Amino acid sequence: MQTYPETQSILEKHTESRTKCLVYTRVMGYHRPVESFNIGKKGEHKQRTHFEEKGDRS
């Protein structure tokens, strides 16, 4: 993941007020936090293709 210099300086400035964000994904019918995956499963999750459905959002 690439971080732009201006973004990096903002993140460093507000380090003390940031909170940890858990990312969950659906695995075999239930949701699990990605941080609990083993190293191979984490790599597989990073390689997934994300997409947005195009449609009427009104």
PQR file of N, CA, C, O and H, with PARSE charges and radii, in Angstrom:
ATOM      1  N   MET A   1       0.843  -1.178   0.000 -0.4000 1.5000
ATOM      2  CA  MET A   1       0.000   0.000   0.000 -0.0000 2.0000
ATOM      3  C   MET A   1       0.886   1.237   0.000  0.5500 1.7000
ATOM      4  O   MET A   1       1.794   1.352   0.823 -0.5500 1.4000
ATOM      5  N   GLN A   2       0.628   2.152  -0.910 -0.4000 1.5000
ATOM      6  CA  GLN A   2       1.416   3.370  -1.024 -0.0000 2.0000
ATOM      7  C   GLN A   2       0.751   4.478  -0.222  0.5500 1.7000
ATOM      8  O   GLN A   2      -0.460   4.681  -0.310 -0.5500 1.4000
ATOM      9  H   GLN A   2      -0.110   2.058  -1.579  0.4000 1.0000
ATOM     10  N   THR A   3       1.555   5.197   0.564 -0.4000 1.5000
ATOM     11  CA  THR A   3       1.059   6.331   1.329 -0.0000 2.0000
ATOM     12  C   THR A   3       1.691   7.597   0.766  0.5500 1.7000
ATOM     13  O   THR A   3       2.908   7.668   0.596 -0.5500 1.4000
ATOM     14  H   THR A   3       2.539   5.032   0.635  0.4000 1.0000
ATOM     15  N   TYR A   4       0.877   8.576   0.482 -0.4000 1.5000
ATOM     16  CA  TYR A   4       1.373   9.847  -0.038 -0.0000 2.0000
ATOM     17  C   TYR A   4       1.972  10.668   1.093  0.5500 1.7000
ATOM     18  O   TYR A   4       1.510  10.571   2.229 -0.5500 1.4000
ATOM     19  H   TYR A   4      -0.112   8.519   0.619  0.4000 1.0000
ATOM     20  N   PRO A   5       3.001  11.481   0.807 -0.5600 1.5000
ATOM     21  CA  PRO A   5       3.687  12.255   1.866  0.2800 2.0000
ATOM     22  C   PRO A   5       2.750  13.112   2.711  0.5500 1.7000
ATOM     23  O   PRO A   5       2.894  13.159   3.933 -0.5500 1.4000
ATOM     24  N   GLU A   6       1.794  13.788   2.080 -0.4000 1.5000
ATOM     25  CA  GLU A   6       0.883  14.634   2.873 -0.0000 2.0000
ATOM     26  C   GLU A   6      -0.006  13.798   3.788  0.5500 1.7000
ATOM     27  O   GLU A   6      -0.334  14.221   4.897 -0.5500 1.4000
ATOM     28  H   GLU A   6       1.677  13.749   1.087  0.4000 1.0000
ATOM     29  N   THR A   7      -0.392  12.619   3.326 -0.4000 1.5000
ATOM     30  CA  THR A   7      -1.197  11.719   4.154 -0.0000 2.0000
ATOM     31  C   THR A   7      -0.365  11.205   5.318  0.5500 1.7000
ATOM     32  O   THR A   7      -0.849  11.141   6.448 -0.5500 1.4000
ATOM     33  H   THR A   7      -0.125  12.275   2.425  0.4000 1.0000
ATOM     34  N   GLN A   8       0.871  10.841   5.055 -0.4000 1.5000
ATOM     35  CA  GLN A   8       1.764  10.333   6.097 -0.0000 2.0000
ATOM     36  C   GLN A   8       1.965  11.366   7.193  0.5500 1.7000
ATOM     37  O   GLN A   8       1.964  11.014   8.372 -0.5500 1.4000
ATOM     38  H   GLN A   8       1.265  10.893   4.137  0.4000 1.0000
ATOM     39  N   SER A   9       2.138  12.634   6.834 -0.4000 1.5000
ATOM     40  CA  SER A   9       2.349  13.668   7.854 -0.0000 2.0000
ATOM     41  C   SER A   9       1.093  13.866   8.704  0.5500 1.7000
ATOM     42  O   SER A   9       1.197  14.110   9.906 -0.5500 1.4000
ATOM     43  H   SER A   9       2.139  12.921   5.876  0.4000 1.0000
ATOM     44  N   ILE A  10      -0.080  13.765   8.100 -0.4000 1.5000
ATOM     45  CA  ILE A  10      -1.335  13.881   8.857 -0.0000 2.0000
ATOM     46  C   ILE A  10      -1.465  12.714   9.825  0.5500 1.7000
ATOM     47  O   ILE A  10      -1.849  12.907  10.978 -0.5500 1.4000
ATOM     48  H   ILE A  10      -0.164  13.566   7.124  0.4000 1.0000
ATOM     49  N   LEU A  11      -1.145  11.493   9.366 -0.4000 1.5000
ATOM     50  CA  LEU A  11      -1.228  10.317  10.234 -0.0000 2.0000
ATOM     51  C   LEU A  11      -0.269  10.433  11.417  0.5500 1.7000
ATOM     52  O   LEU A  11      -0.632  10.115  12.549 -0.5500 1.4000
ATOM     53  H   LEU A  11      -0.833  11.336   8.429  0.4000 1.0000
ATOM     54  N   GLU A  12       0.939  10.881  11.155 -0.4000 1.5000
ATOM     55  CA  GLU A  12       1.922  11.039  12.226 -0.0000 2.0000
ATOM     56  C   GLU A  12       1.497  12.109  13.227  0.5500 1.7000
ATOM     57  O   GLU A  12       1.736  11.969  14.426 -0.5500 1.4000
ATOM     58  H   GLU A  12       1.234  11.139  10.235  0.4000 1.0000
ATOM     59  N   LYS A  13       0.873  13.169  12.743 -0.4000 1.5000
ATOM     60  CA  LYS A  13       0.428  14.266  13.602 -0.0000 2.0000
ATOM     61  C   LYS A  13      -0.662  13.823  14.573  0.5500 1.7000
ATOM     62  O   LYS A  13      -0.732  14.319  15.698 -0.5500 1.4000
ATOM     63  H   LYS A  13       0.679  13.283  11.768  0.4000 1.0000
ATOM     64  N   HIS A  14      -1.516  12.887  14.140 -0.4000 1.5000
ATOM     65  CA  HIS A  14      -2.667  12.478  14.951 -0.0000 2.0000
ATOM     66  C   HIS A  14      -2.548  11.046  15.471  0.5500 1.7000
ATOM     67  O   HIS A  14      -3.564  10.396  15.717 -0.5500 1.4000
ATOM     68  H   HIS A  14      -1.460  12.485  13.227  0.4000 1.0000
ATOM     69  N   THR A  15      -1.349  10.556  15.636 -0.4000 1.5000
ATOM     70  CA  THR A  15      -1.124   9.178  16.074 -0.0000 2.0000
ATOM     71  C   THR A  15      -1.823   8.867  17.395  0.5500 1.7000
ATOM     72  O   THR A  15      -2.433   7.806  17.533 -0.5500 1.4000
ATOM     73  H   THR A  15      -0.523  11.084  15.436  0.4000 1.0000
ATOM     74  N   GLU A  16      -1.744   9.766  18.356 -0.4000 1.5000
ATOM     75  CA  GLU A  16      -2.306   9.500  19.684 -0.0000 2.0000
ATOM     76  C   GLU A  16      -3.833   9.432  19.695  0.5500 1.7000
ATOM     77  O   GLU A  16      -4.403   8.824  20.601 -0.5500 1.4000
ATOM     78  H   GLU A  16      -1.249  10.628  18.244  0.4000 1.0000
ATOM     79  N   SER A  17      -4.503  10.030  18.730 -0.4000 1.5000
ATOM     80  CA  SER A  17      -5.970  10.031  18.729 -0.0000 2.0000
ATOM     81  C   SER A  17      -6.576   8.974  17.796  0.5500 1.7000
ATOM     82  O   SER A  17      -7.798   8.862  17.690 -0.5500 1.4000
ATOM     83  H   SER A  17      -4.039  10.524  17.994  0.4000 1.0000
ATOM     84  N   ARG A  18      -5.716   8.201  17.121 -0.4000 1.5000
ATOM     85  CA  ARG A  18      -6.222   7.179  16.211 -0.0000 2.0000
ATOM     86  C   ARG A  18      -6.652   5.942  16.987  0.5500 1.7000
ATOM     87  O   ARG A  18      -6.104   5.650  18.050 -0.5500 1.4000
ATOM     88  H   ARG A  18      -4.724   8.292  17.206  0.4000 1.0000
ATOM     89  N   THR A  19      -7.627   5.220  16.462 -0.4000 1.5000
ATOM     90  CA  THR A  19      -8.080   3.978  17.077 -0.0000 2.0000
ATOM     91  C   THR A  19      -7.903   2.831  16.093  0.5500 1.7000
ATOM     92  O   THR A  19      -7.856   3.040  14.881 -0.5500 1.4000
ATOM     93  H   THR A  19      -8.073   5.457  15.598  0.4000 1.0000
ATOM     94  N   LYS A  20      -7.806   1.627  16.621 -0.4000 1.5000
ATOM     95  CA  LYS A  20      -7.612   0.450  15.796 -0.0000 2.0000
ATOM     96  C   LYS A  20      -8.921   0.097  15.098  0.5500 1.7000
ATOM     97  O   LYS A  20      -9.994   0.142  15.701 -0.5500 1.4000
ATOM     98  H   LYS A  20      -7.844   1.457  17.606  0.4000 1.0000
ATOM     99  N   CYS A  21      -8.820  -0.247  13.844 -0.4000 1.5000
ATOM    100  CA  CYS A  21      -9.992  -0.609  13.062 -0.0000 2.0000
ATOM    101  C   CYS A  21      -9.905  -2.095  12.720  0.5500 1.7000
ATOM    102  O   CYS A  21      -8.921  -2.531  12.121 -0.5500 1.4000
ATOM    103  H   CYS A  21      -7.949  -0.283  13.354  0.4000 1.0000
ATOM    104  N   LEU A  22     -10.910  -2.871  13.088 -0.4000 1.5000
ATOM    105  CA  LEU A  22     -10.940  -4.291  12.748 -0.0000 2.0000
ATOM    106  C   LEU A  22     -11.659  -4.482  11.426  0.5500 1.7000
ATOM    107  O   LEU A  22     -12.735  -3.927  11.205 -0.5500 1.4000
ATOM    108  H   LEU A  22     -11.709  -2.516  13.575  0.4000 1.0000
ATOM    109  N   VAL A  23     -11.060  -5.267  10.556 -0.4000 1.5000
ATOM    110  CA  VAL A  23     -11.664  -5.590   9.269 -0.0000 2.0000
ATOM    111  C   VAL A  23     -12.179  -7.019   9.353  0.5500 1.7000
ATOM    112  O   VAL A  23     -11.427  -7.939   9.674 -0.5500 1.4000
ATOM    113  H   VAL A  23     -10.185  -5.718  10.736  0.4000 1.0000
ATOM    114  N   TYR A  24     -13.463  -7.203   9.064 -0.4000 1.5000
ATOM    115  CA  TYR A  24     -14.073  -8.529   9.076 -0.0000 2.0000
ATOM    116  C   TYR A  24     -14.356  -8.972   7.652  0.5500 1.7000
ATOM    117  O   TYR A  24     -14.616  -8.149   6.774 -0.5500 1.4000
ATOM    118  H   TYR A  24     -14.074  -6.456   8.803  0.4000 1.0000
ATOM    119  N   THR A  25     -14.306 -10.266   7.433 -0.4000 1.5000
ATOM    120  CA  THR A  25     -14.664 -10.818   6.140 -0.0000 2.0000
ATOM    121  C   THR A  25     -15.492 -12.081   6.370  0.5500 1.7000
ATOM    122  O   THR A  25     -15.398 -12.711   7.423 -0.5500 1.4000
ATOM    123  H   THR A  25     -14.095 -10.934   8.146  0.4000 1.0000
ATOM    124  N   ARG A  26     -16.276 -12.434   5.406 -0.4000 1.5000
ATOM    125  CA  ARG A  26     -17.149 -13.601   5.525 -0.0000 2.0000
ATOM    126  C   ARG A  26     -16.359 -14.833   5.107  0.5500 1.7000
ATOM    127  O   ARG A  26     -15.815 -14.891   4.005 -0.5500 1.4000
ATOM    128  H   ARG A  26     -16.353 -11.922   4.551  0.4000 1.0000
ATOM    129  N   VAL A  27     -16.303 -15.818   6.002 -0.4000 1.5000
ATOM    130  CA  VAL A  27     -15.595 -17.072   5.740 -0.0000 2.0000
ATOM    131  C   VAL A  27     -16.524 -18.222   6.069  0.5500 1.7000
ATOM    132  O   VAL A  27     -16.973 -18.363   7.206 -0.5500 1.4000
ATOM    133  H   VAL A  27     -16.745 -15.771   6.897  0.4000 1.0000
ATOM    134  N   MET A  28     -16.806 -19.034   5.082 -0.4000 1.5000
ATOM    135  CA  MET A  28     -17.625 -20.241   5.270 -0.0000 2.0000
ATOM    136  C   MET A  28     -18.927 -19.958   6.038  0.5500 1.7000
ATOM    137  O   MET A  28     -19.302 -20.717   6.932 -0.5500 1.4000
ATOM    138  H   MET A  28     -16.441 -18.919   4.158  0.4000 1.0000
ATOM    139  N   GLY A  29     -19.598 -18.881   5.690 -0.4000 1.5000
ATOM    140  CA  GLY A  29     -20.909 -18.593   6.256 -0.0000 2.0000
ATOM    141  C   GLY A  29     -20.921 -17.751   7.518  0.5500 1.7000
ATOM    142  O   GLY A  29     -21.998 -17.458   8.038 -0.5500 1.4000
ATOM    143  H   GLY A  29     -19.294 -18.264   4.964  0.4000 1.0000
ATOM    144  N   TYR A  30     -19.778 -17.355   8.026 -0.4000 1.5000
ATOM    145  CA  TYR A  30     -19.759 -16.490   9.204 -0.0000 2.0000
ATOM    146  C   TYR A  30     -18.652 -15.459   9.057  0.5500 1.7000
ATOM    147  O   TYR A  30     -17.778 -15.599   8.202 -0.5500 1.4000
ATOM    148  H   TYR A  30     -18.903 -17.594   7.604  0.4000 1.0000
ATOM    149  N   HIS A  31     -18.686 -14.426   9.888 -0.4000 1.5000
ATOM    150  CA  HIS A  31     -17.726 -13.323   9.788 -0.0000 2.0000
ATOM    151  C   HIS A  31     -16.586 -13.511  10.786  0.5500 1.7000
ATOM    152  O   HIS A  31     -16.808 -13.873  11.942 -0.5500 1.4000
ATOM    153  H   HIS A  31     -19.396 -14.312  10.583  0.4000 1.0000
ATOM    154  N   ARG A  32     -15.354 -13.259  10.317 -0.4000 1.5000
ATOM    155  CA  ARG A  32     -14.170 -13.366  11.170 -0.0000 2.0000
ATOM    156  C   ARG A  32     -13.279 -12.155  10.940  0.5500 1.7000
ATOM    157  O   ARG A  32     -13.221 -11.635   9.826 -0.5500 1.4000
ATOM    158  H   ARG A  32     -15.173 -12.966   9.379  0.4000 1.0000
ATOM    159  N   PRO A  33     -12.577 -11.695  11.988 -0.5600 1.5000
ATOM    160  CA  PRO A  33     -11.641 -10.596  11.789  0.2800 2.0000
ATOM    161  C   PRO A  33     -10.424 -11.075  10.999  0.5500 1.7000
ATOM    162  O   PRO A  33      -9.897 -12.156  11.260 -0.5500 1.4000
ATOM    163  N   VAL A  34      -9.987 -10.280  10.048 -0.4000 1.5000
ATOM    164  CA  VAL A  34      -8.855 -10.645   9.199 -0.0000 2.0000
ATOM    165  C   VAL A  34      -7.580 -10.797  10.031  0.5500 1.7000
ATOM    166  O   VAL A  34      -6.720 -11.610   9.691 -0.5500 1.4000
ATOM    167  H   VAL A  34     -10.415  -9.402   9.836  0.4000 1.0000
ATOM    168  N   GLU A  35      -7.445 -10.032  11.106 -0.4000 1.5000
ATOM    169  CA  GLU A  35      -6.228 -10.115  11.919 -0.0000 2.0000
ATOM    170  C   GLU A  35      -6.039 -11.484  12.551  0.5500 1.7000
ATOM    171  O   GLU A  35      -4.924 -11.815  12.954 -0.5500 1.4000
ATOM    172  H   GLU A  35      -8.144  -9.371  11.382  0.4000 1.0000
ATOM    173  N   SER A  36      -7.097 -12.298  12.655 -0.4000 1.5000
ATOM    174  CA  SER A  36      -6.967 -13.630  13.245 -0.0000 2.0000
ATOM    175  C   SER A  36      -6.554 -14.685  12.223  0.5500 1.7000
ATOM    176  O   SER A  36      -6.347 -15.842  12.588 -0.5500 1.4000
ATOM    177  H   SER A  36      -8.003 -12.029  12.328  0.4000 1.0000
ATOM    178  N   PHE A  37      -6.432 -14.312  10.960 -0.4000 1.5000
ATOM    179  CA  PHE A  37      -6.023 -15.249   9.913 -0.0000 2.0000
ATOM    180  C   PHE A  37      -4.542 -15.595  10.053  0.5500 1.7000
ATOM    181  O   PHE A  37      -3.753 -14.823  10.599 -0.5500 1.4000
ATOM    182  H   PHE A  37      -6.600 -13.372  10.664  0.4000 1.0000
ATOM    183  N   ASN A  38      -4.182 -16.791   9.537 -0.4000 1.5000
ATOM    184  CA  ASN A  38      -2.757 -17.123   9.474 -0.0000 2.0000
ATOM    185  C   ASN A  38      -2.132 -16.354   8.313  0.5500 1.7000
ATOM    186  O   ASN A  38      -2.848 -15.721   7.537 -0.5500 1.4000
ATOM    187  H   ASN A  38      -4.823 -17.417   9.093  0.4000 1.0000
ATOM    188  N   ILE A  39      -0.811 -16.401   8.185 -0.4000 1.5000
ATOM    189  CA  ILE A  39      -0.104 -15.571   7.208 -0.0000 2.0000
ATOM    190  C   ILE A  39      -0.539 -15.865   5.769  0.5500 1.7000
ATOM    191  O   ILE A  39      -0.623 -14.947   4.953 -0.5500 1.4000
ATOM    192  H   ILE A  39      -0.229 -16.915   8.815  0.4000 1.0000
ATOM    193  N   GLY A  40      -0.815 -17.121   5.452 -0.4000 1.5000
ATOM    194  CA  GLY A  40      -1.253 -17.476   4.098 -0.0000 2.0000
ATOM    195  C   GLY A  40      -2.621 -16.924   3.771  0.5500 1.7000
ATOM    196  O   GLY A  40      -2.843 -16.421   2.670 -0.5500 1.4000
ATOM    197  H   GLY A  40      -0.748 -17.867   6.115  0.4000 1.0000
ATOM    198  N   LYS A  41      -3.538 -17.010   4.715 -0.4000 1.5000
ATOM    199  CA  LYS A  41      -4.897 -16.506   4.506 -0.0000 2.0000
ATOM    200  C   LYS A  41      -4.896 -14.983   4.420  0.5500 1.7000
ATOM    201  O   LYS A  41      -5.678 -14.413   3.659 -0.5500 1.4000
ATOM    202  H   LYS A  41      -3.358 -17.418   5.610  0.4000 1.0000
ATOM    203  N   LYS A  42      -4.024 -14.305   5.194 -0.4000 1.5000
ATOM    204  CA  LYS A  42      -3.914 -12.848   5.110 -0.0000 2.0000
ATOM    205  C   LYS A  42      -3.443 -12.433   3.723  0.5500 1.7000
ATOM    206  O   LYS A  42      -3.950 -11.467   3.152 -0.5500 1.4000
ATOM    207  H   LYS A  42      -3.389 -14.768   5.812  0.4000 1.0000
ATOM    208  N   GLY A  43      -2.469 -13.164   3.182 -0.4000 1.5000
ATOM    209  CA  GLY A  43      -1.971 -12.873   1.834 -0.0000 2.0000
ATOM    210  C   GLY A  43      -3.055 -13.070   0.793  0.5500 1.7000
ATOM    211  O   GLY A  43      -3.190 -12.270  -0.132 -0.5500 1.4000
ATOM    212  H   GLY A  43      -2.057 -13.948   3.645  0.4000 1.0000
ATOM    213  N   GLU A  44      -3.826 -14.135   0.944 -0.4000 1.5000
ATOM    214  CA  GLU A  44      -4.940 -14.403   0.030 -0.0000 2.0000
ATOM    215  C   GLU A  44      -5.971 -13.275   0.099  0.5500 1.7000
ATOM    216  O   GLU A  44      -6.491 -12.847  -0.932 -0.5500 1.4000
ATOM    217  H   GLU A  44      -3.717 -14.785   1.696  0.4000 1.0000
ATOM    218  N   HIS A  45      -6.265 -12.796   1.297 -0.4000 1.5000
ATOM    219  CA  HIS A  45      -7.237 -11.717   1.470 -0.0000 2.0000
ATOM    220  C   HIS A  45      -6.759 -10.435   0.790  0.5500 1.7000
ATOM    221  O   HIS A  45      -7.560  -9.724   0.184 -0.5500 1.4000
ATOM    222  H   HIS A  45      -5.843 -13.143   2.134  0.4000 1.0000
ATOM    223  N   LYS A  46      -5.456 -10.132   0.884 -0.4000 1.5000
ATOM    224  CA  LYS A  46      -4.890  -8.935   0.248 -0.0000 2.0000
ATOM    225  C   LYS A  46      -5.008  -8.981  -1.268  0.5500 1.7000
ATOM    226  O   LYS A  46      -5.142  -7.940  -1.912 -0.5500 1.4000
ATOM    227  H   LYS A  46      -4.805 -10.710   1.376  0.4000 1.0000
ATOM    228  N   GLN A  47      -4.960 -10.183  -1.845 -0.4000 1.5000
ATOM    229  CA  GLN A  47      -4.986 -10.327  -3.295 -0.0000 2.0000
ATOM    230  C   GLN A  47      -6.393 -10.314  -3.876  0.5500 1.7000
ATOM    231  O   GLN A  47      -6.554 -10.294  -5.096 -0.5500 1.4000
ATOM    232  H   GLN A  47      -4.852 -11.029  -1.322  0.4000 1.0000
ATOM    233  N   ARG A  48      -7.404 -10.324  -3.033 -0.4000 1.5000
ATOM    234  CA  ARG A  48      -8.783 -10.329  -3.530 -0.0000 2.0000
ATOM    235  C   ARG A  48      -9.082  -9.078  -4.334  0.5500 1.7000
ATOM    236  O   ARG A  48      -8.542  -8.004  -4.069 -0.5500 1.4000
ATOM    237  H   ARG A  48      -7.273 -10.340  -2.041  0.4000 1.0000
ATOM    238  N   THR A  49      -9.947  -9.235  -5.316 -0.4000 1.5000
ATOM    239  CA  THR A  49     -10.372  -8.120  -6.147 -0.0000 2.0000
ATOM    240  C   THR A  49     -11.642  -7.532  -5.550  0.5500 1.7000
ATOM    241  O   THR A  49     -12.621  -8.246  -5.331 -0.5500 1.4000
ATOM    242  H   THR A  49     -10.386 -10.107  -5.531  0.4000 1.0000
ATOM    243  N   HIS A  50     -11.624  -6.236  -5.289 -0.4000 1.5000
ATOM    244  CA  HIS A  50     -12.801  -5.560  -4.740 -0.0000 2.0000
ATOM    245  C   HIS A  50     -13.532  -4.855  -5.875  0.5500 1.7000
ATOM    246  O   HIS A  50     -12.902  -4.349  -6.804 -0.5500 1.4000
ATOM    247  H   HIS A  50     -10.829  -5.656  -5.467  0.4000 1.0000
ATOM    248  N   PHE A  51     -14.822  -4.821  -5.803 -0.4000 1.5000
ATOM    249  CA  PHE A  51     -15.600  -4.178  -6.836 -0.0000 2.0000
ATOM    250  C   PHE A  51     -16.780  -3.441  -6.224  0.5500 1.7000
ATOM    251  O   PHE A  51     -17.184  -3.718  -5.094 -0.5500 1.4000
ATOM    252  H   PHE A  51     -15.334  -5.231  -5.048  0.4000 1.0000
ATOM    253  N   GLU A  52     -17.323  -2.503  -6.981 -0.4000 1.5000
ATOM    254  CA  GLU A  52     -18.515  -1.770  -6.563 -0.0000 2.0000
ATOM    255  C   GLU A  52     -19.610  -2.049  -7.574  0.5500 1.7000
ATOM    256  O   GLU A  52     -19.387  -1.992  -8.783 -0.5500 1.4000
ATOM    257  H   GLU A  52     -16.994  -2.278  -7.898  0.4000 1.0000
ATOM    258  N   GLU A  53     -20.777  -2.346  -7.072 -0.4000 1.5000
ATOM    259  CA  GLU A  53     -21.904  -2.572  -7.954 -0.0000 2.0000
ATOM    260  C   GLU A  53     -22.355  -1.233  -8.536  0.5500 1.7000
ATOM    261  O   GLU A  53     -22.508  -0.256  -7.803 -0.5500 1.4000
ATOM    262  H   GLU A  53     -20.957  -2.392  -6.090  0.4000 1.0000
ATOM    263  N   LYS A  54     -22.560  -1.190  -9.811 -0.4000 1.5000
ATOM    264  CA  LYS A  54     -23.062   0.021 -10.448 -0.0000 2.0000
ATOM    265  C   LYS A  54     -24.582  -0.100 -10.493  0.5500 1.7000
ATOM    266  O   LYS A  54     -25.124  -1.129 -10.896 -0.5500 1.4000
ATOM    267  H   LYS A  54     -22.436  -1.984 -10.406  0.4000 1.0000
ATOM    268  N   GLY A  55     -25.241   0.939 -10.085 -0.4000 1.5000
ATOM    269  CA  GLY A  55     -26.699   0.905 -10.064 -0.0000 2.0000
ATOM    270  C   GLY A  55     -27.262   2.157  -9.439  0.5500 1.7000
ATOM    271  O   GLY A  55     -26.521   3.047  -9.022 -0.5500 1.4000
ATOM    272  H   GLY A  55     -24.801   1.775  -9.758  0.4000 1.0000
ATOM    273  N   ASP A  56     -28.552   2.218  -9.378 -0.4000 1.5000
ATOM    274  CA  ASP A  56     -29.238   3.377  -8.810 -0.0000 2.0000
ATOM    275  C   ASP A  56     -29.130   3.341  -7.294  0.5500 1.7000
ATOM    276  O   ASP A  56     -29.594   2.391  -6.664 -0.5500 1.4000
ATOM    277  H   ASP A  56     -29.154   1.495  -9.717  0.4000 1.0000
ATOM    278  N   ARG A  57     -28.537   4.341  -6.712 -0.4000 1.5000
ATOM    279  CA  ARG A  57     -28.348   4.426  -5.254 -0.0000 2.0000
ATOM    280  C   ARG A  57     -29.290   5.447  -4.615  0.5500 1.7000
ATOM    281  O   ARG A  57     -28.990   5.961  -3.537 -0.5500 1.4000
ATOM    282  H   ARG A  57     -28.160   5.113  -7.223  0.4000 1.0000
ATOM    283  N   SER A  58     -30.403   5.746  -5.246 -0.4000 1.5000
ATOM    284  CA  SER A  58     -31.288   6.776  -4.691 -0.0000 2.0000
ATOM    285  C   SER A  58     -32.273   6.220  -3.702  0.5500 1.7000
ATOM    286  O   SER A  58     -33.082   6.967  -3.151 -0.5500 1.4000
ATOM    287  H   SER A  58     -30.646   5.328  -6.122  0.4000 1.0000
TER
END
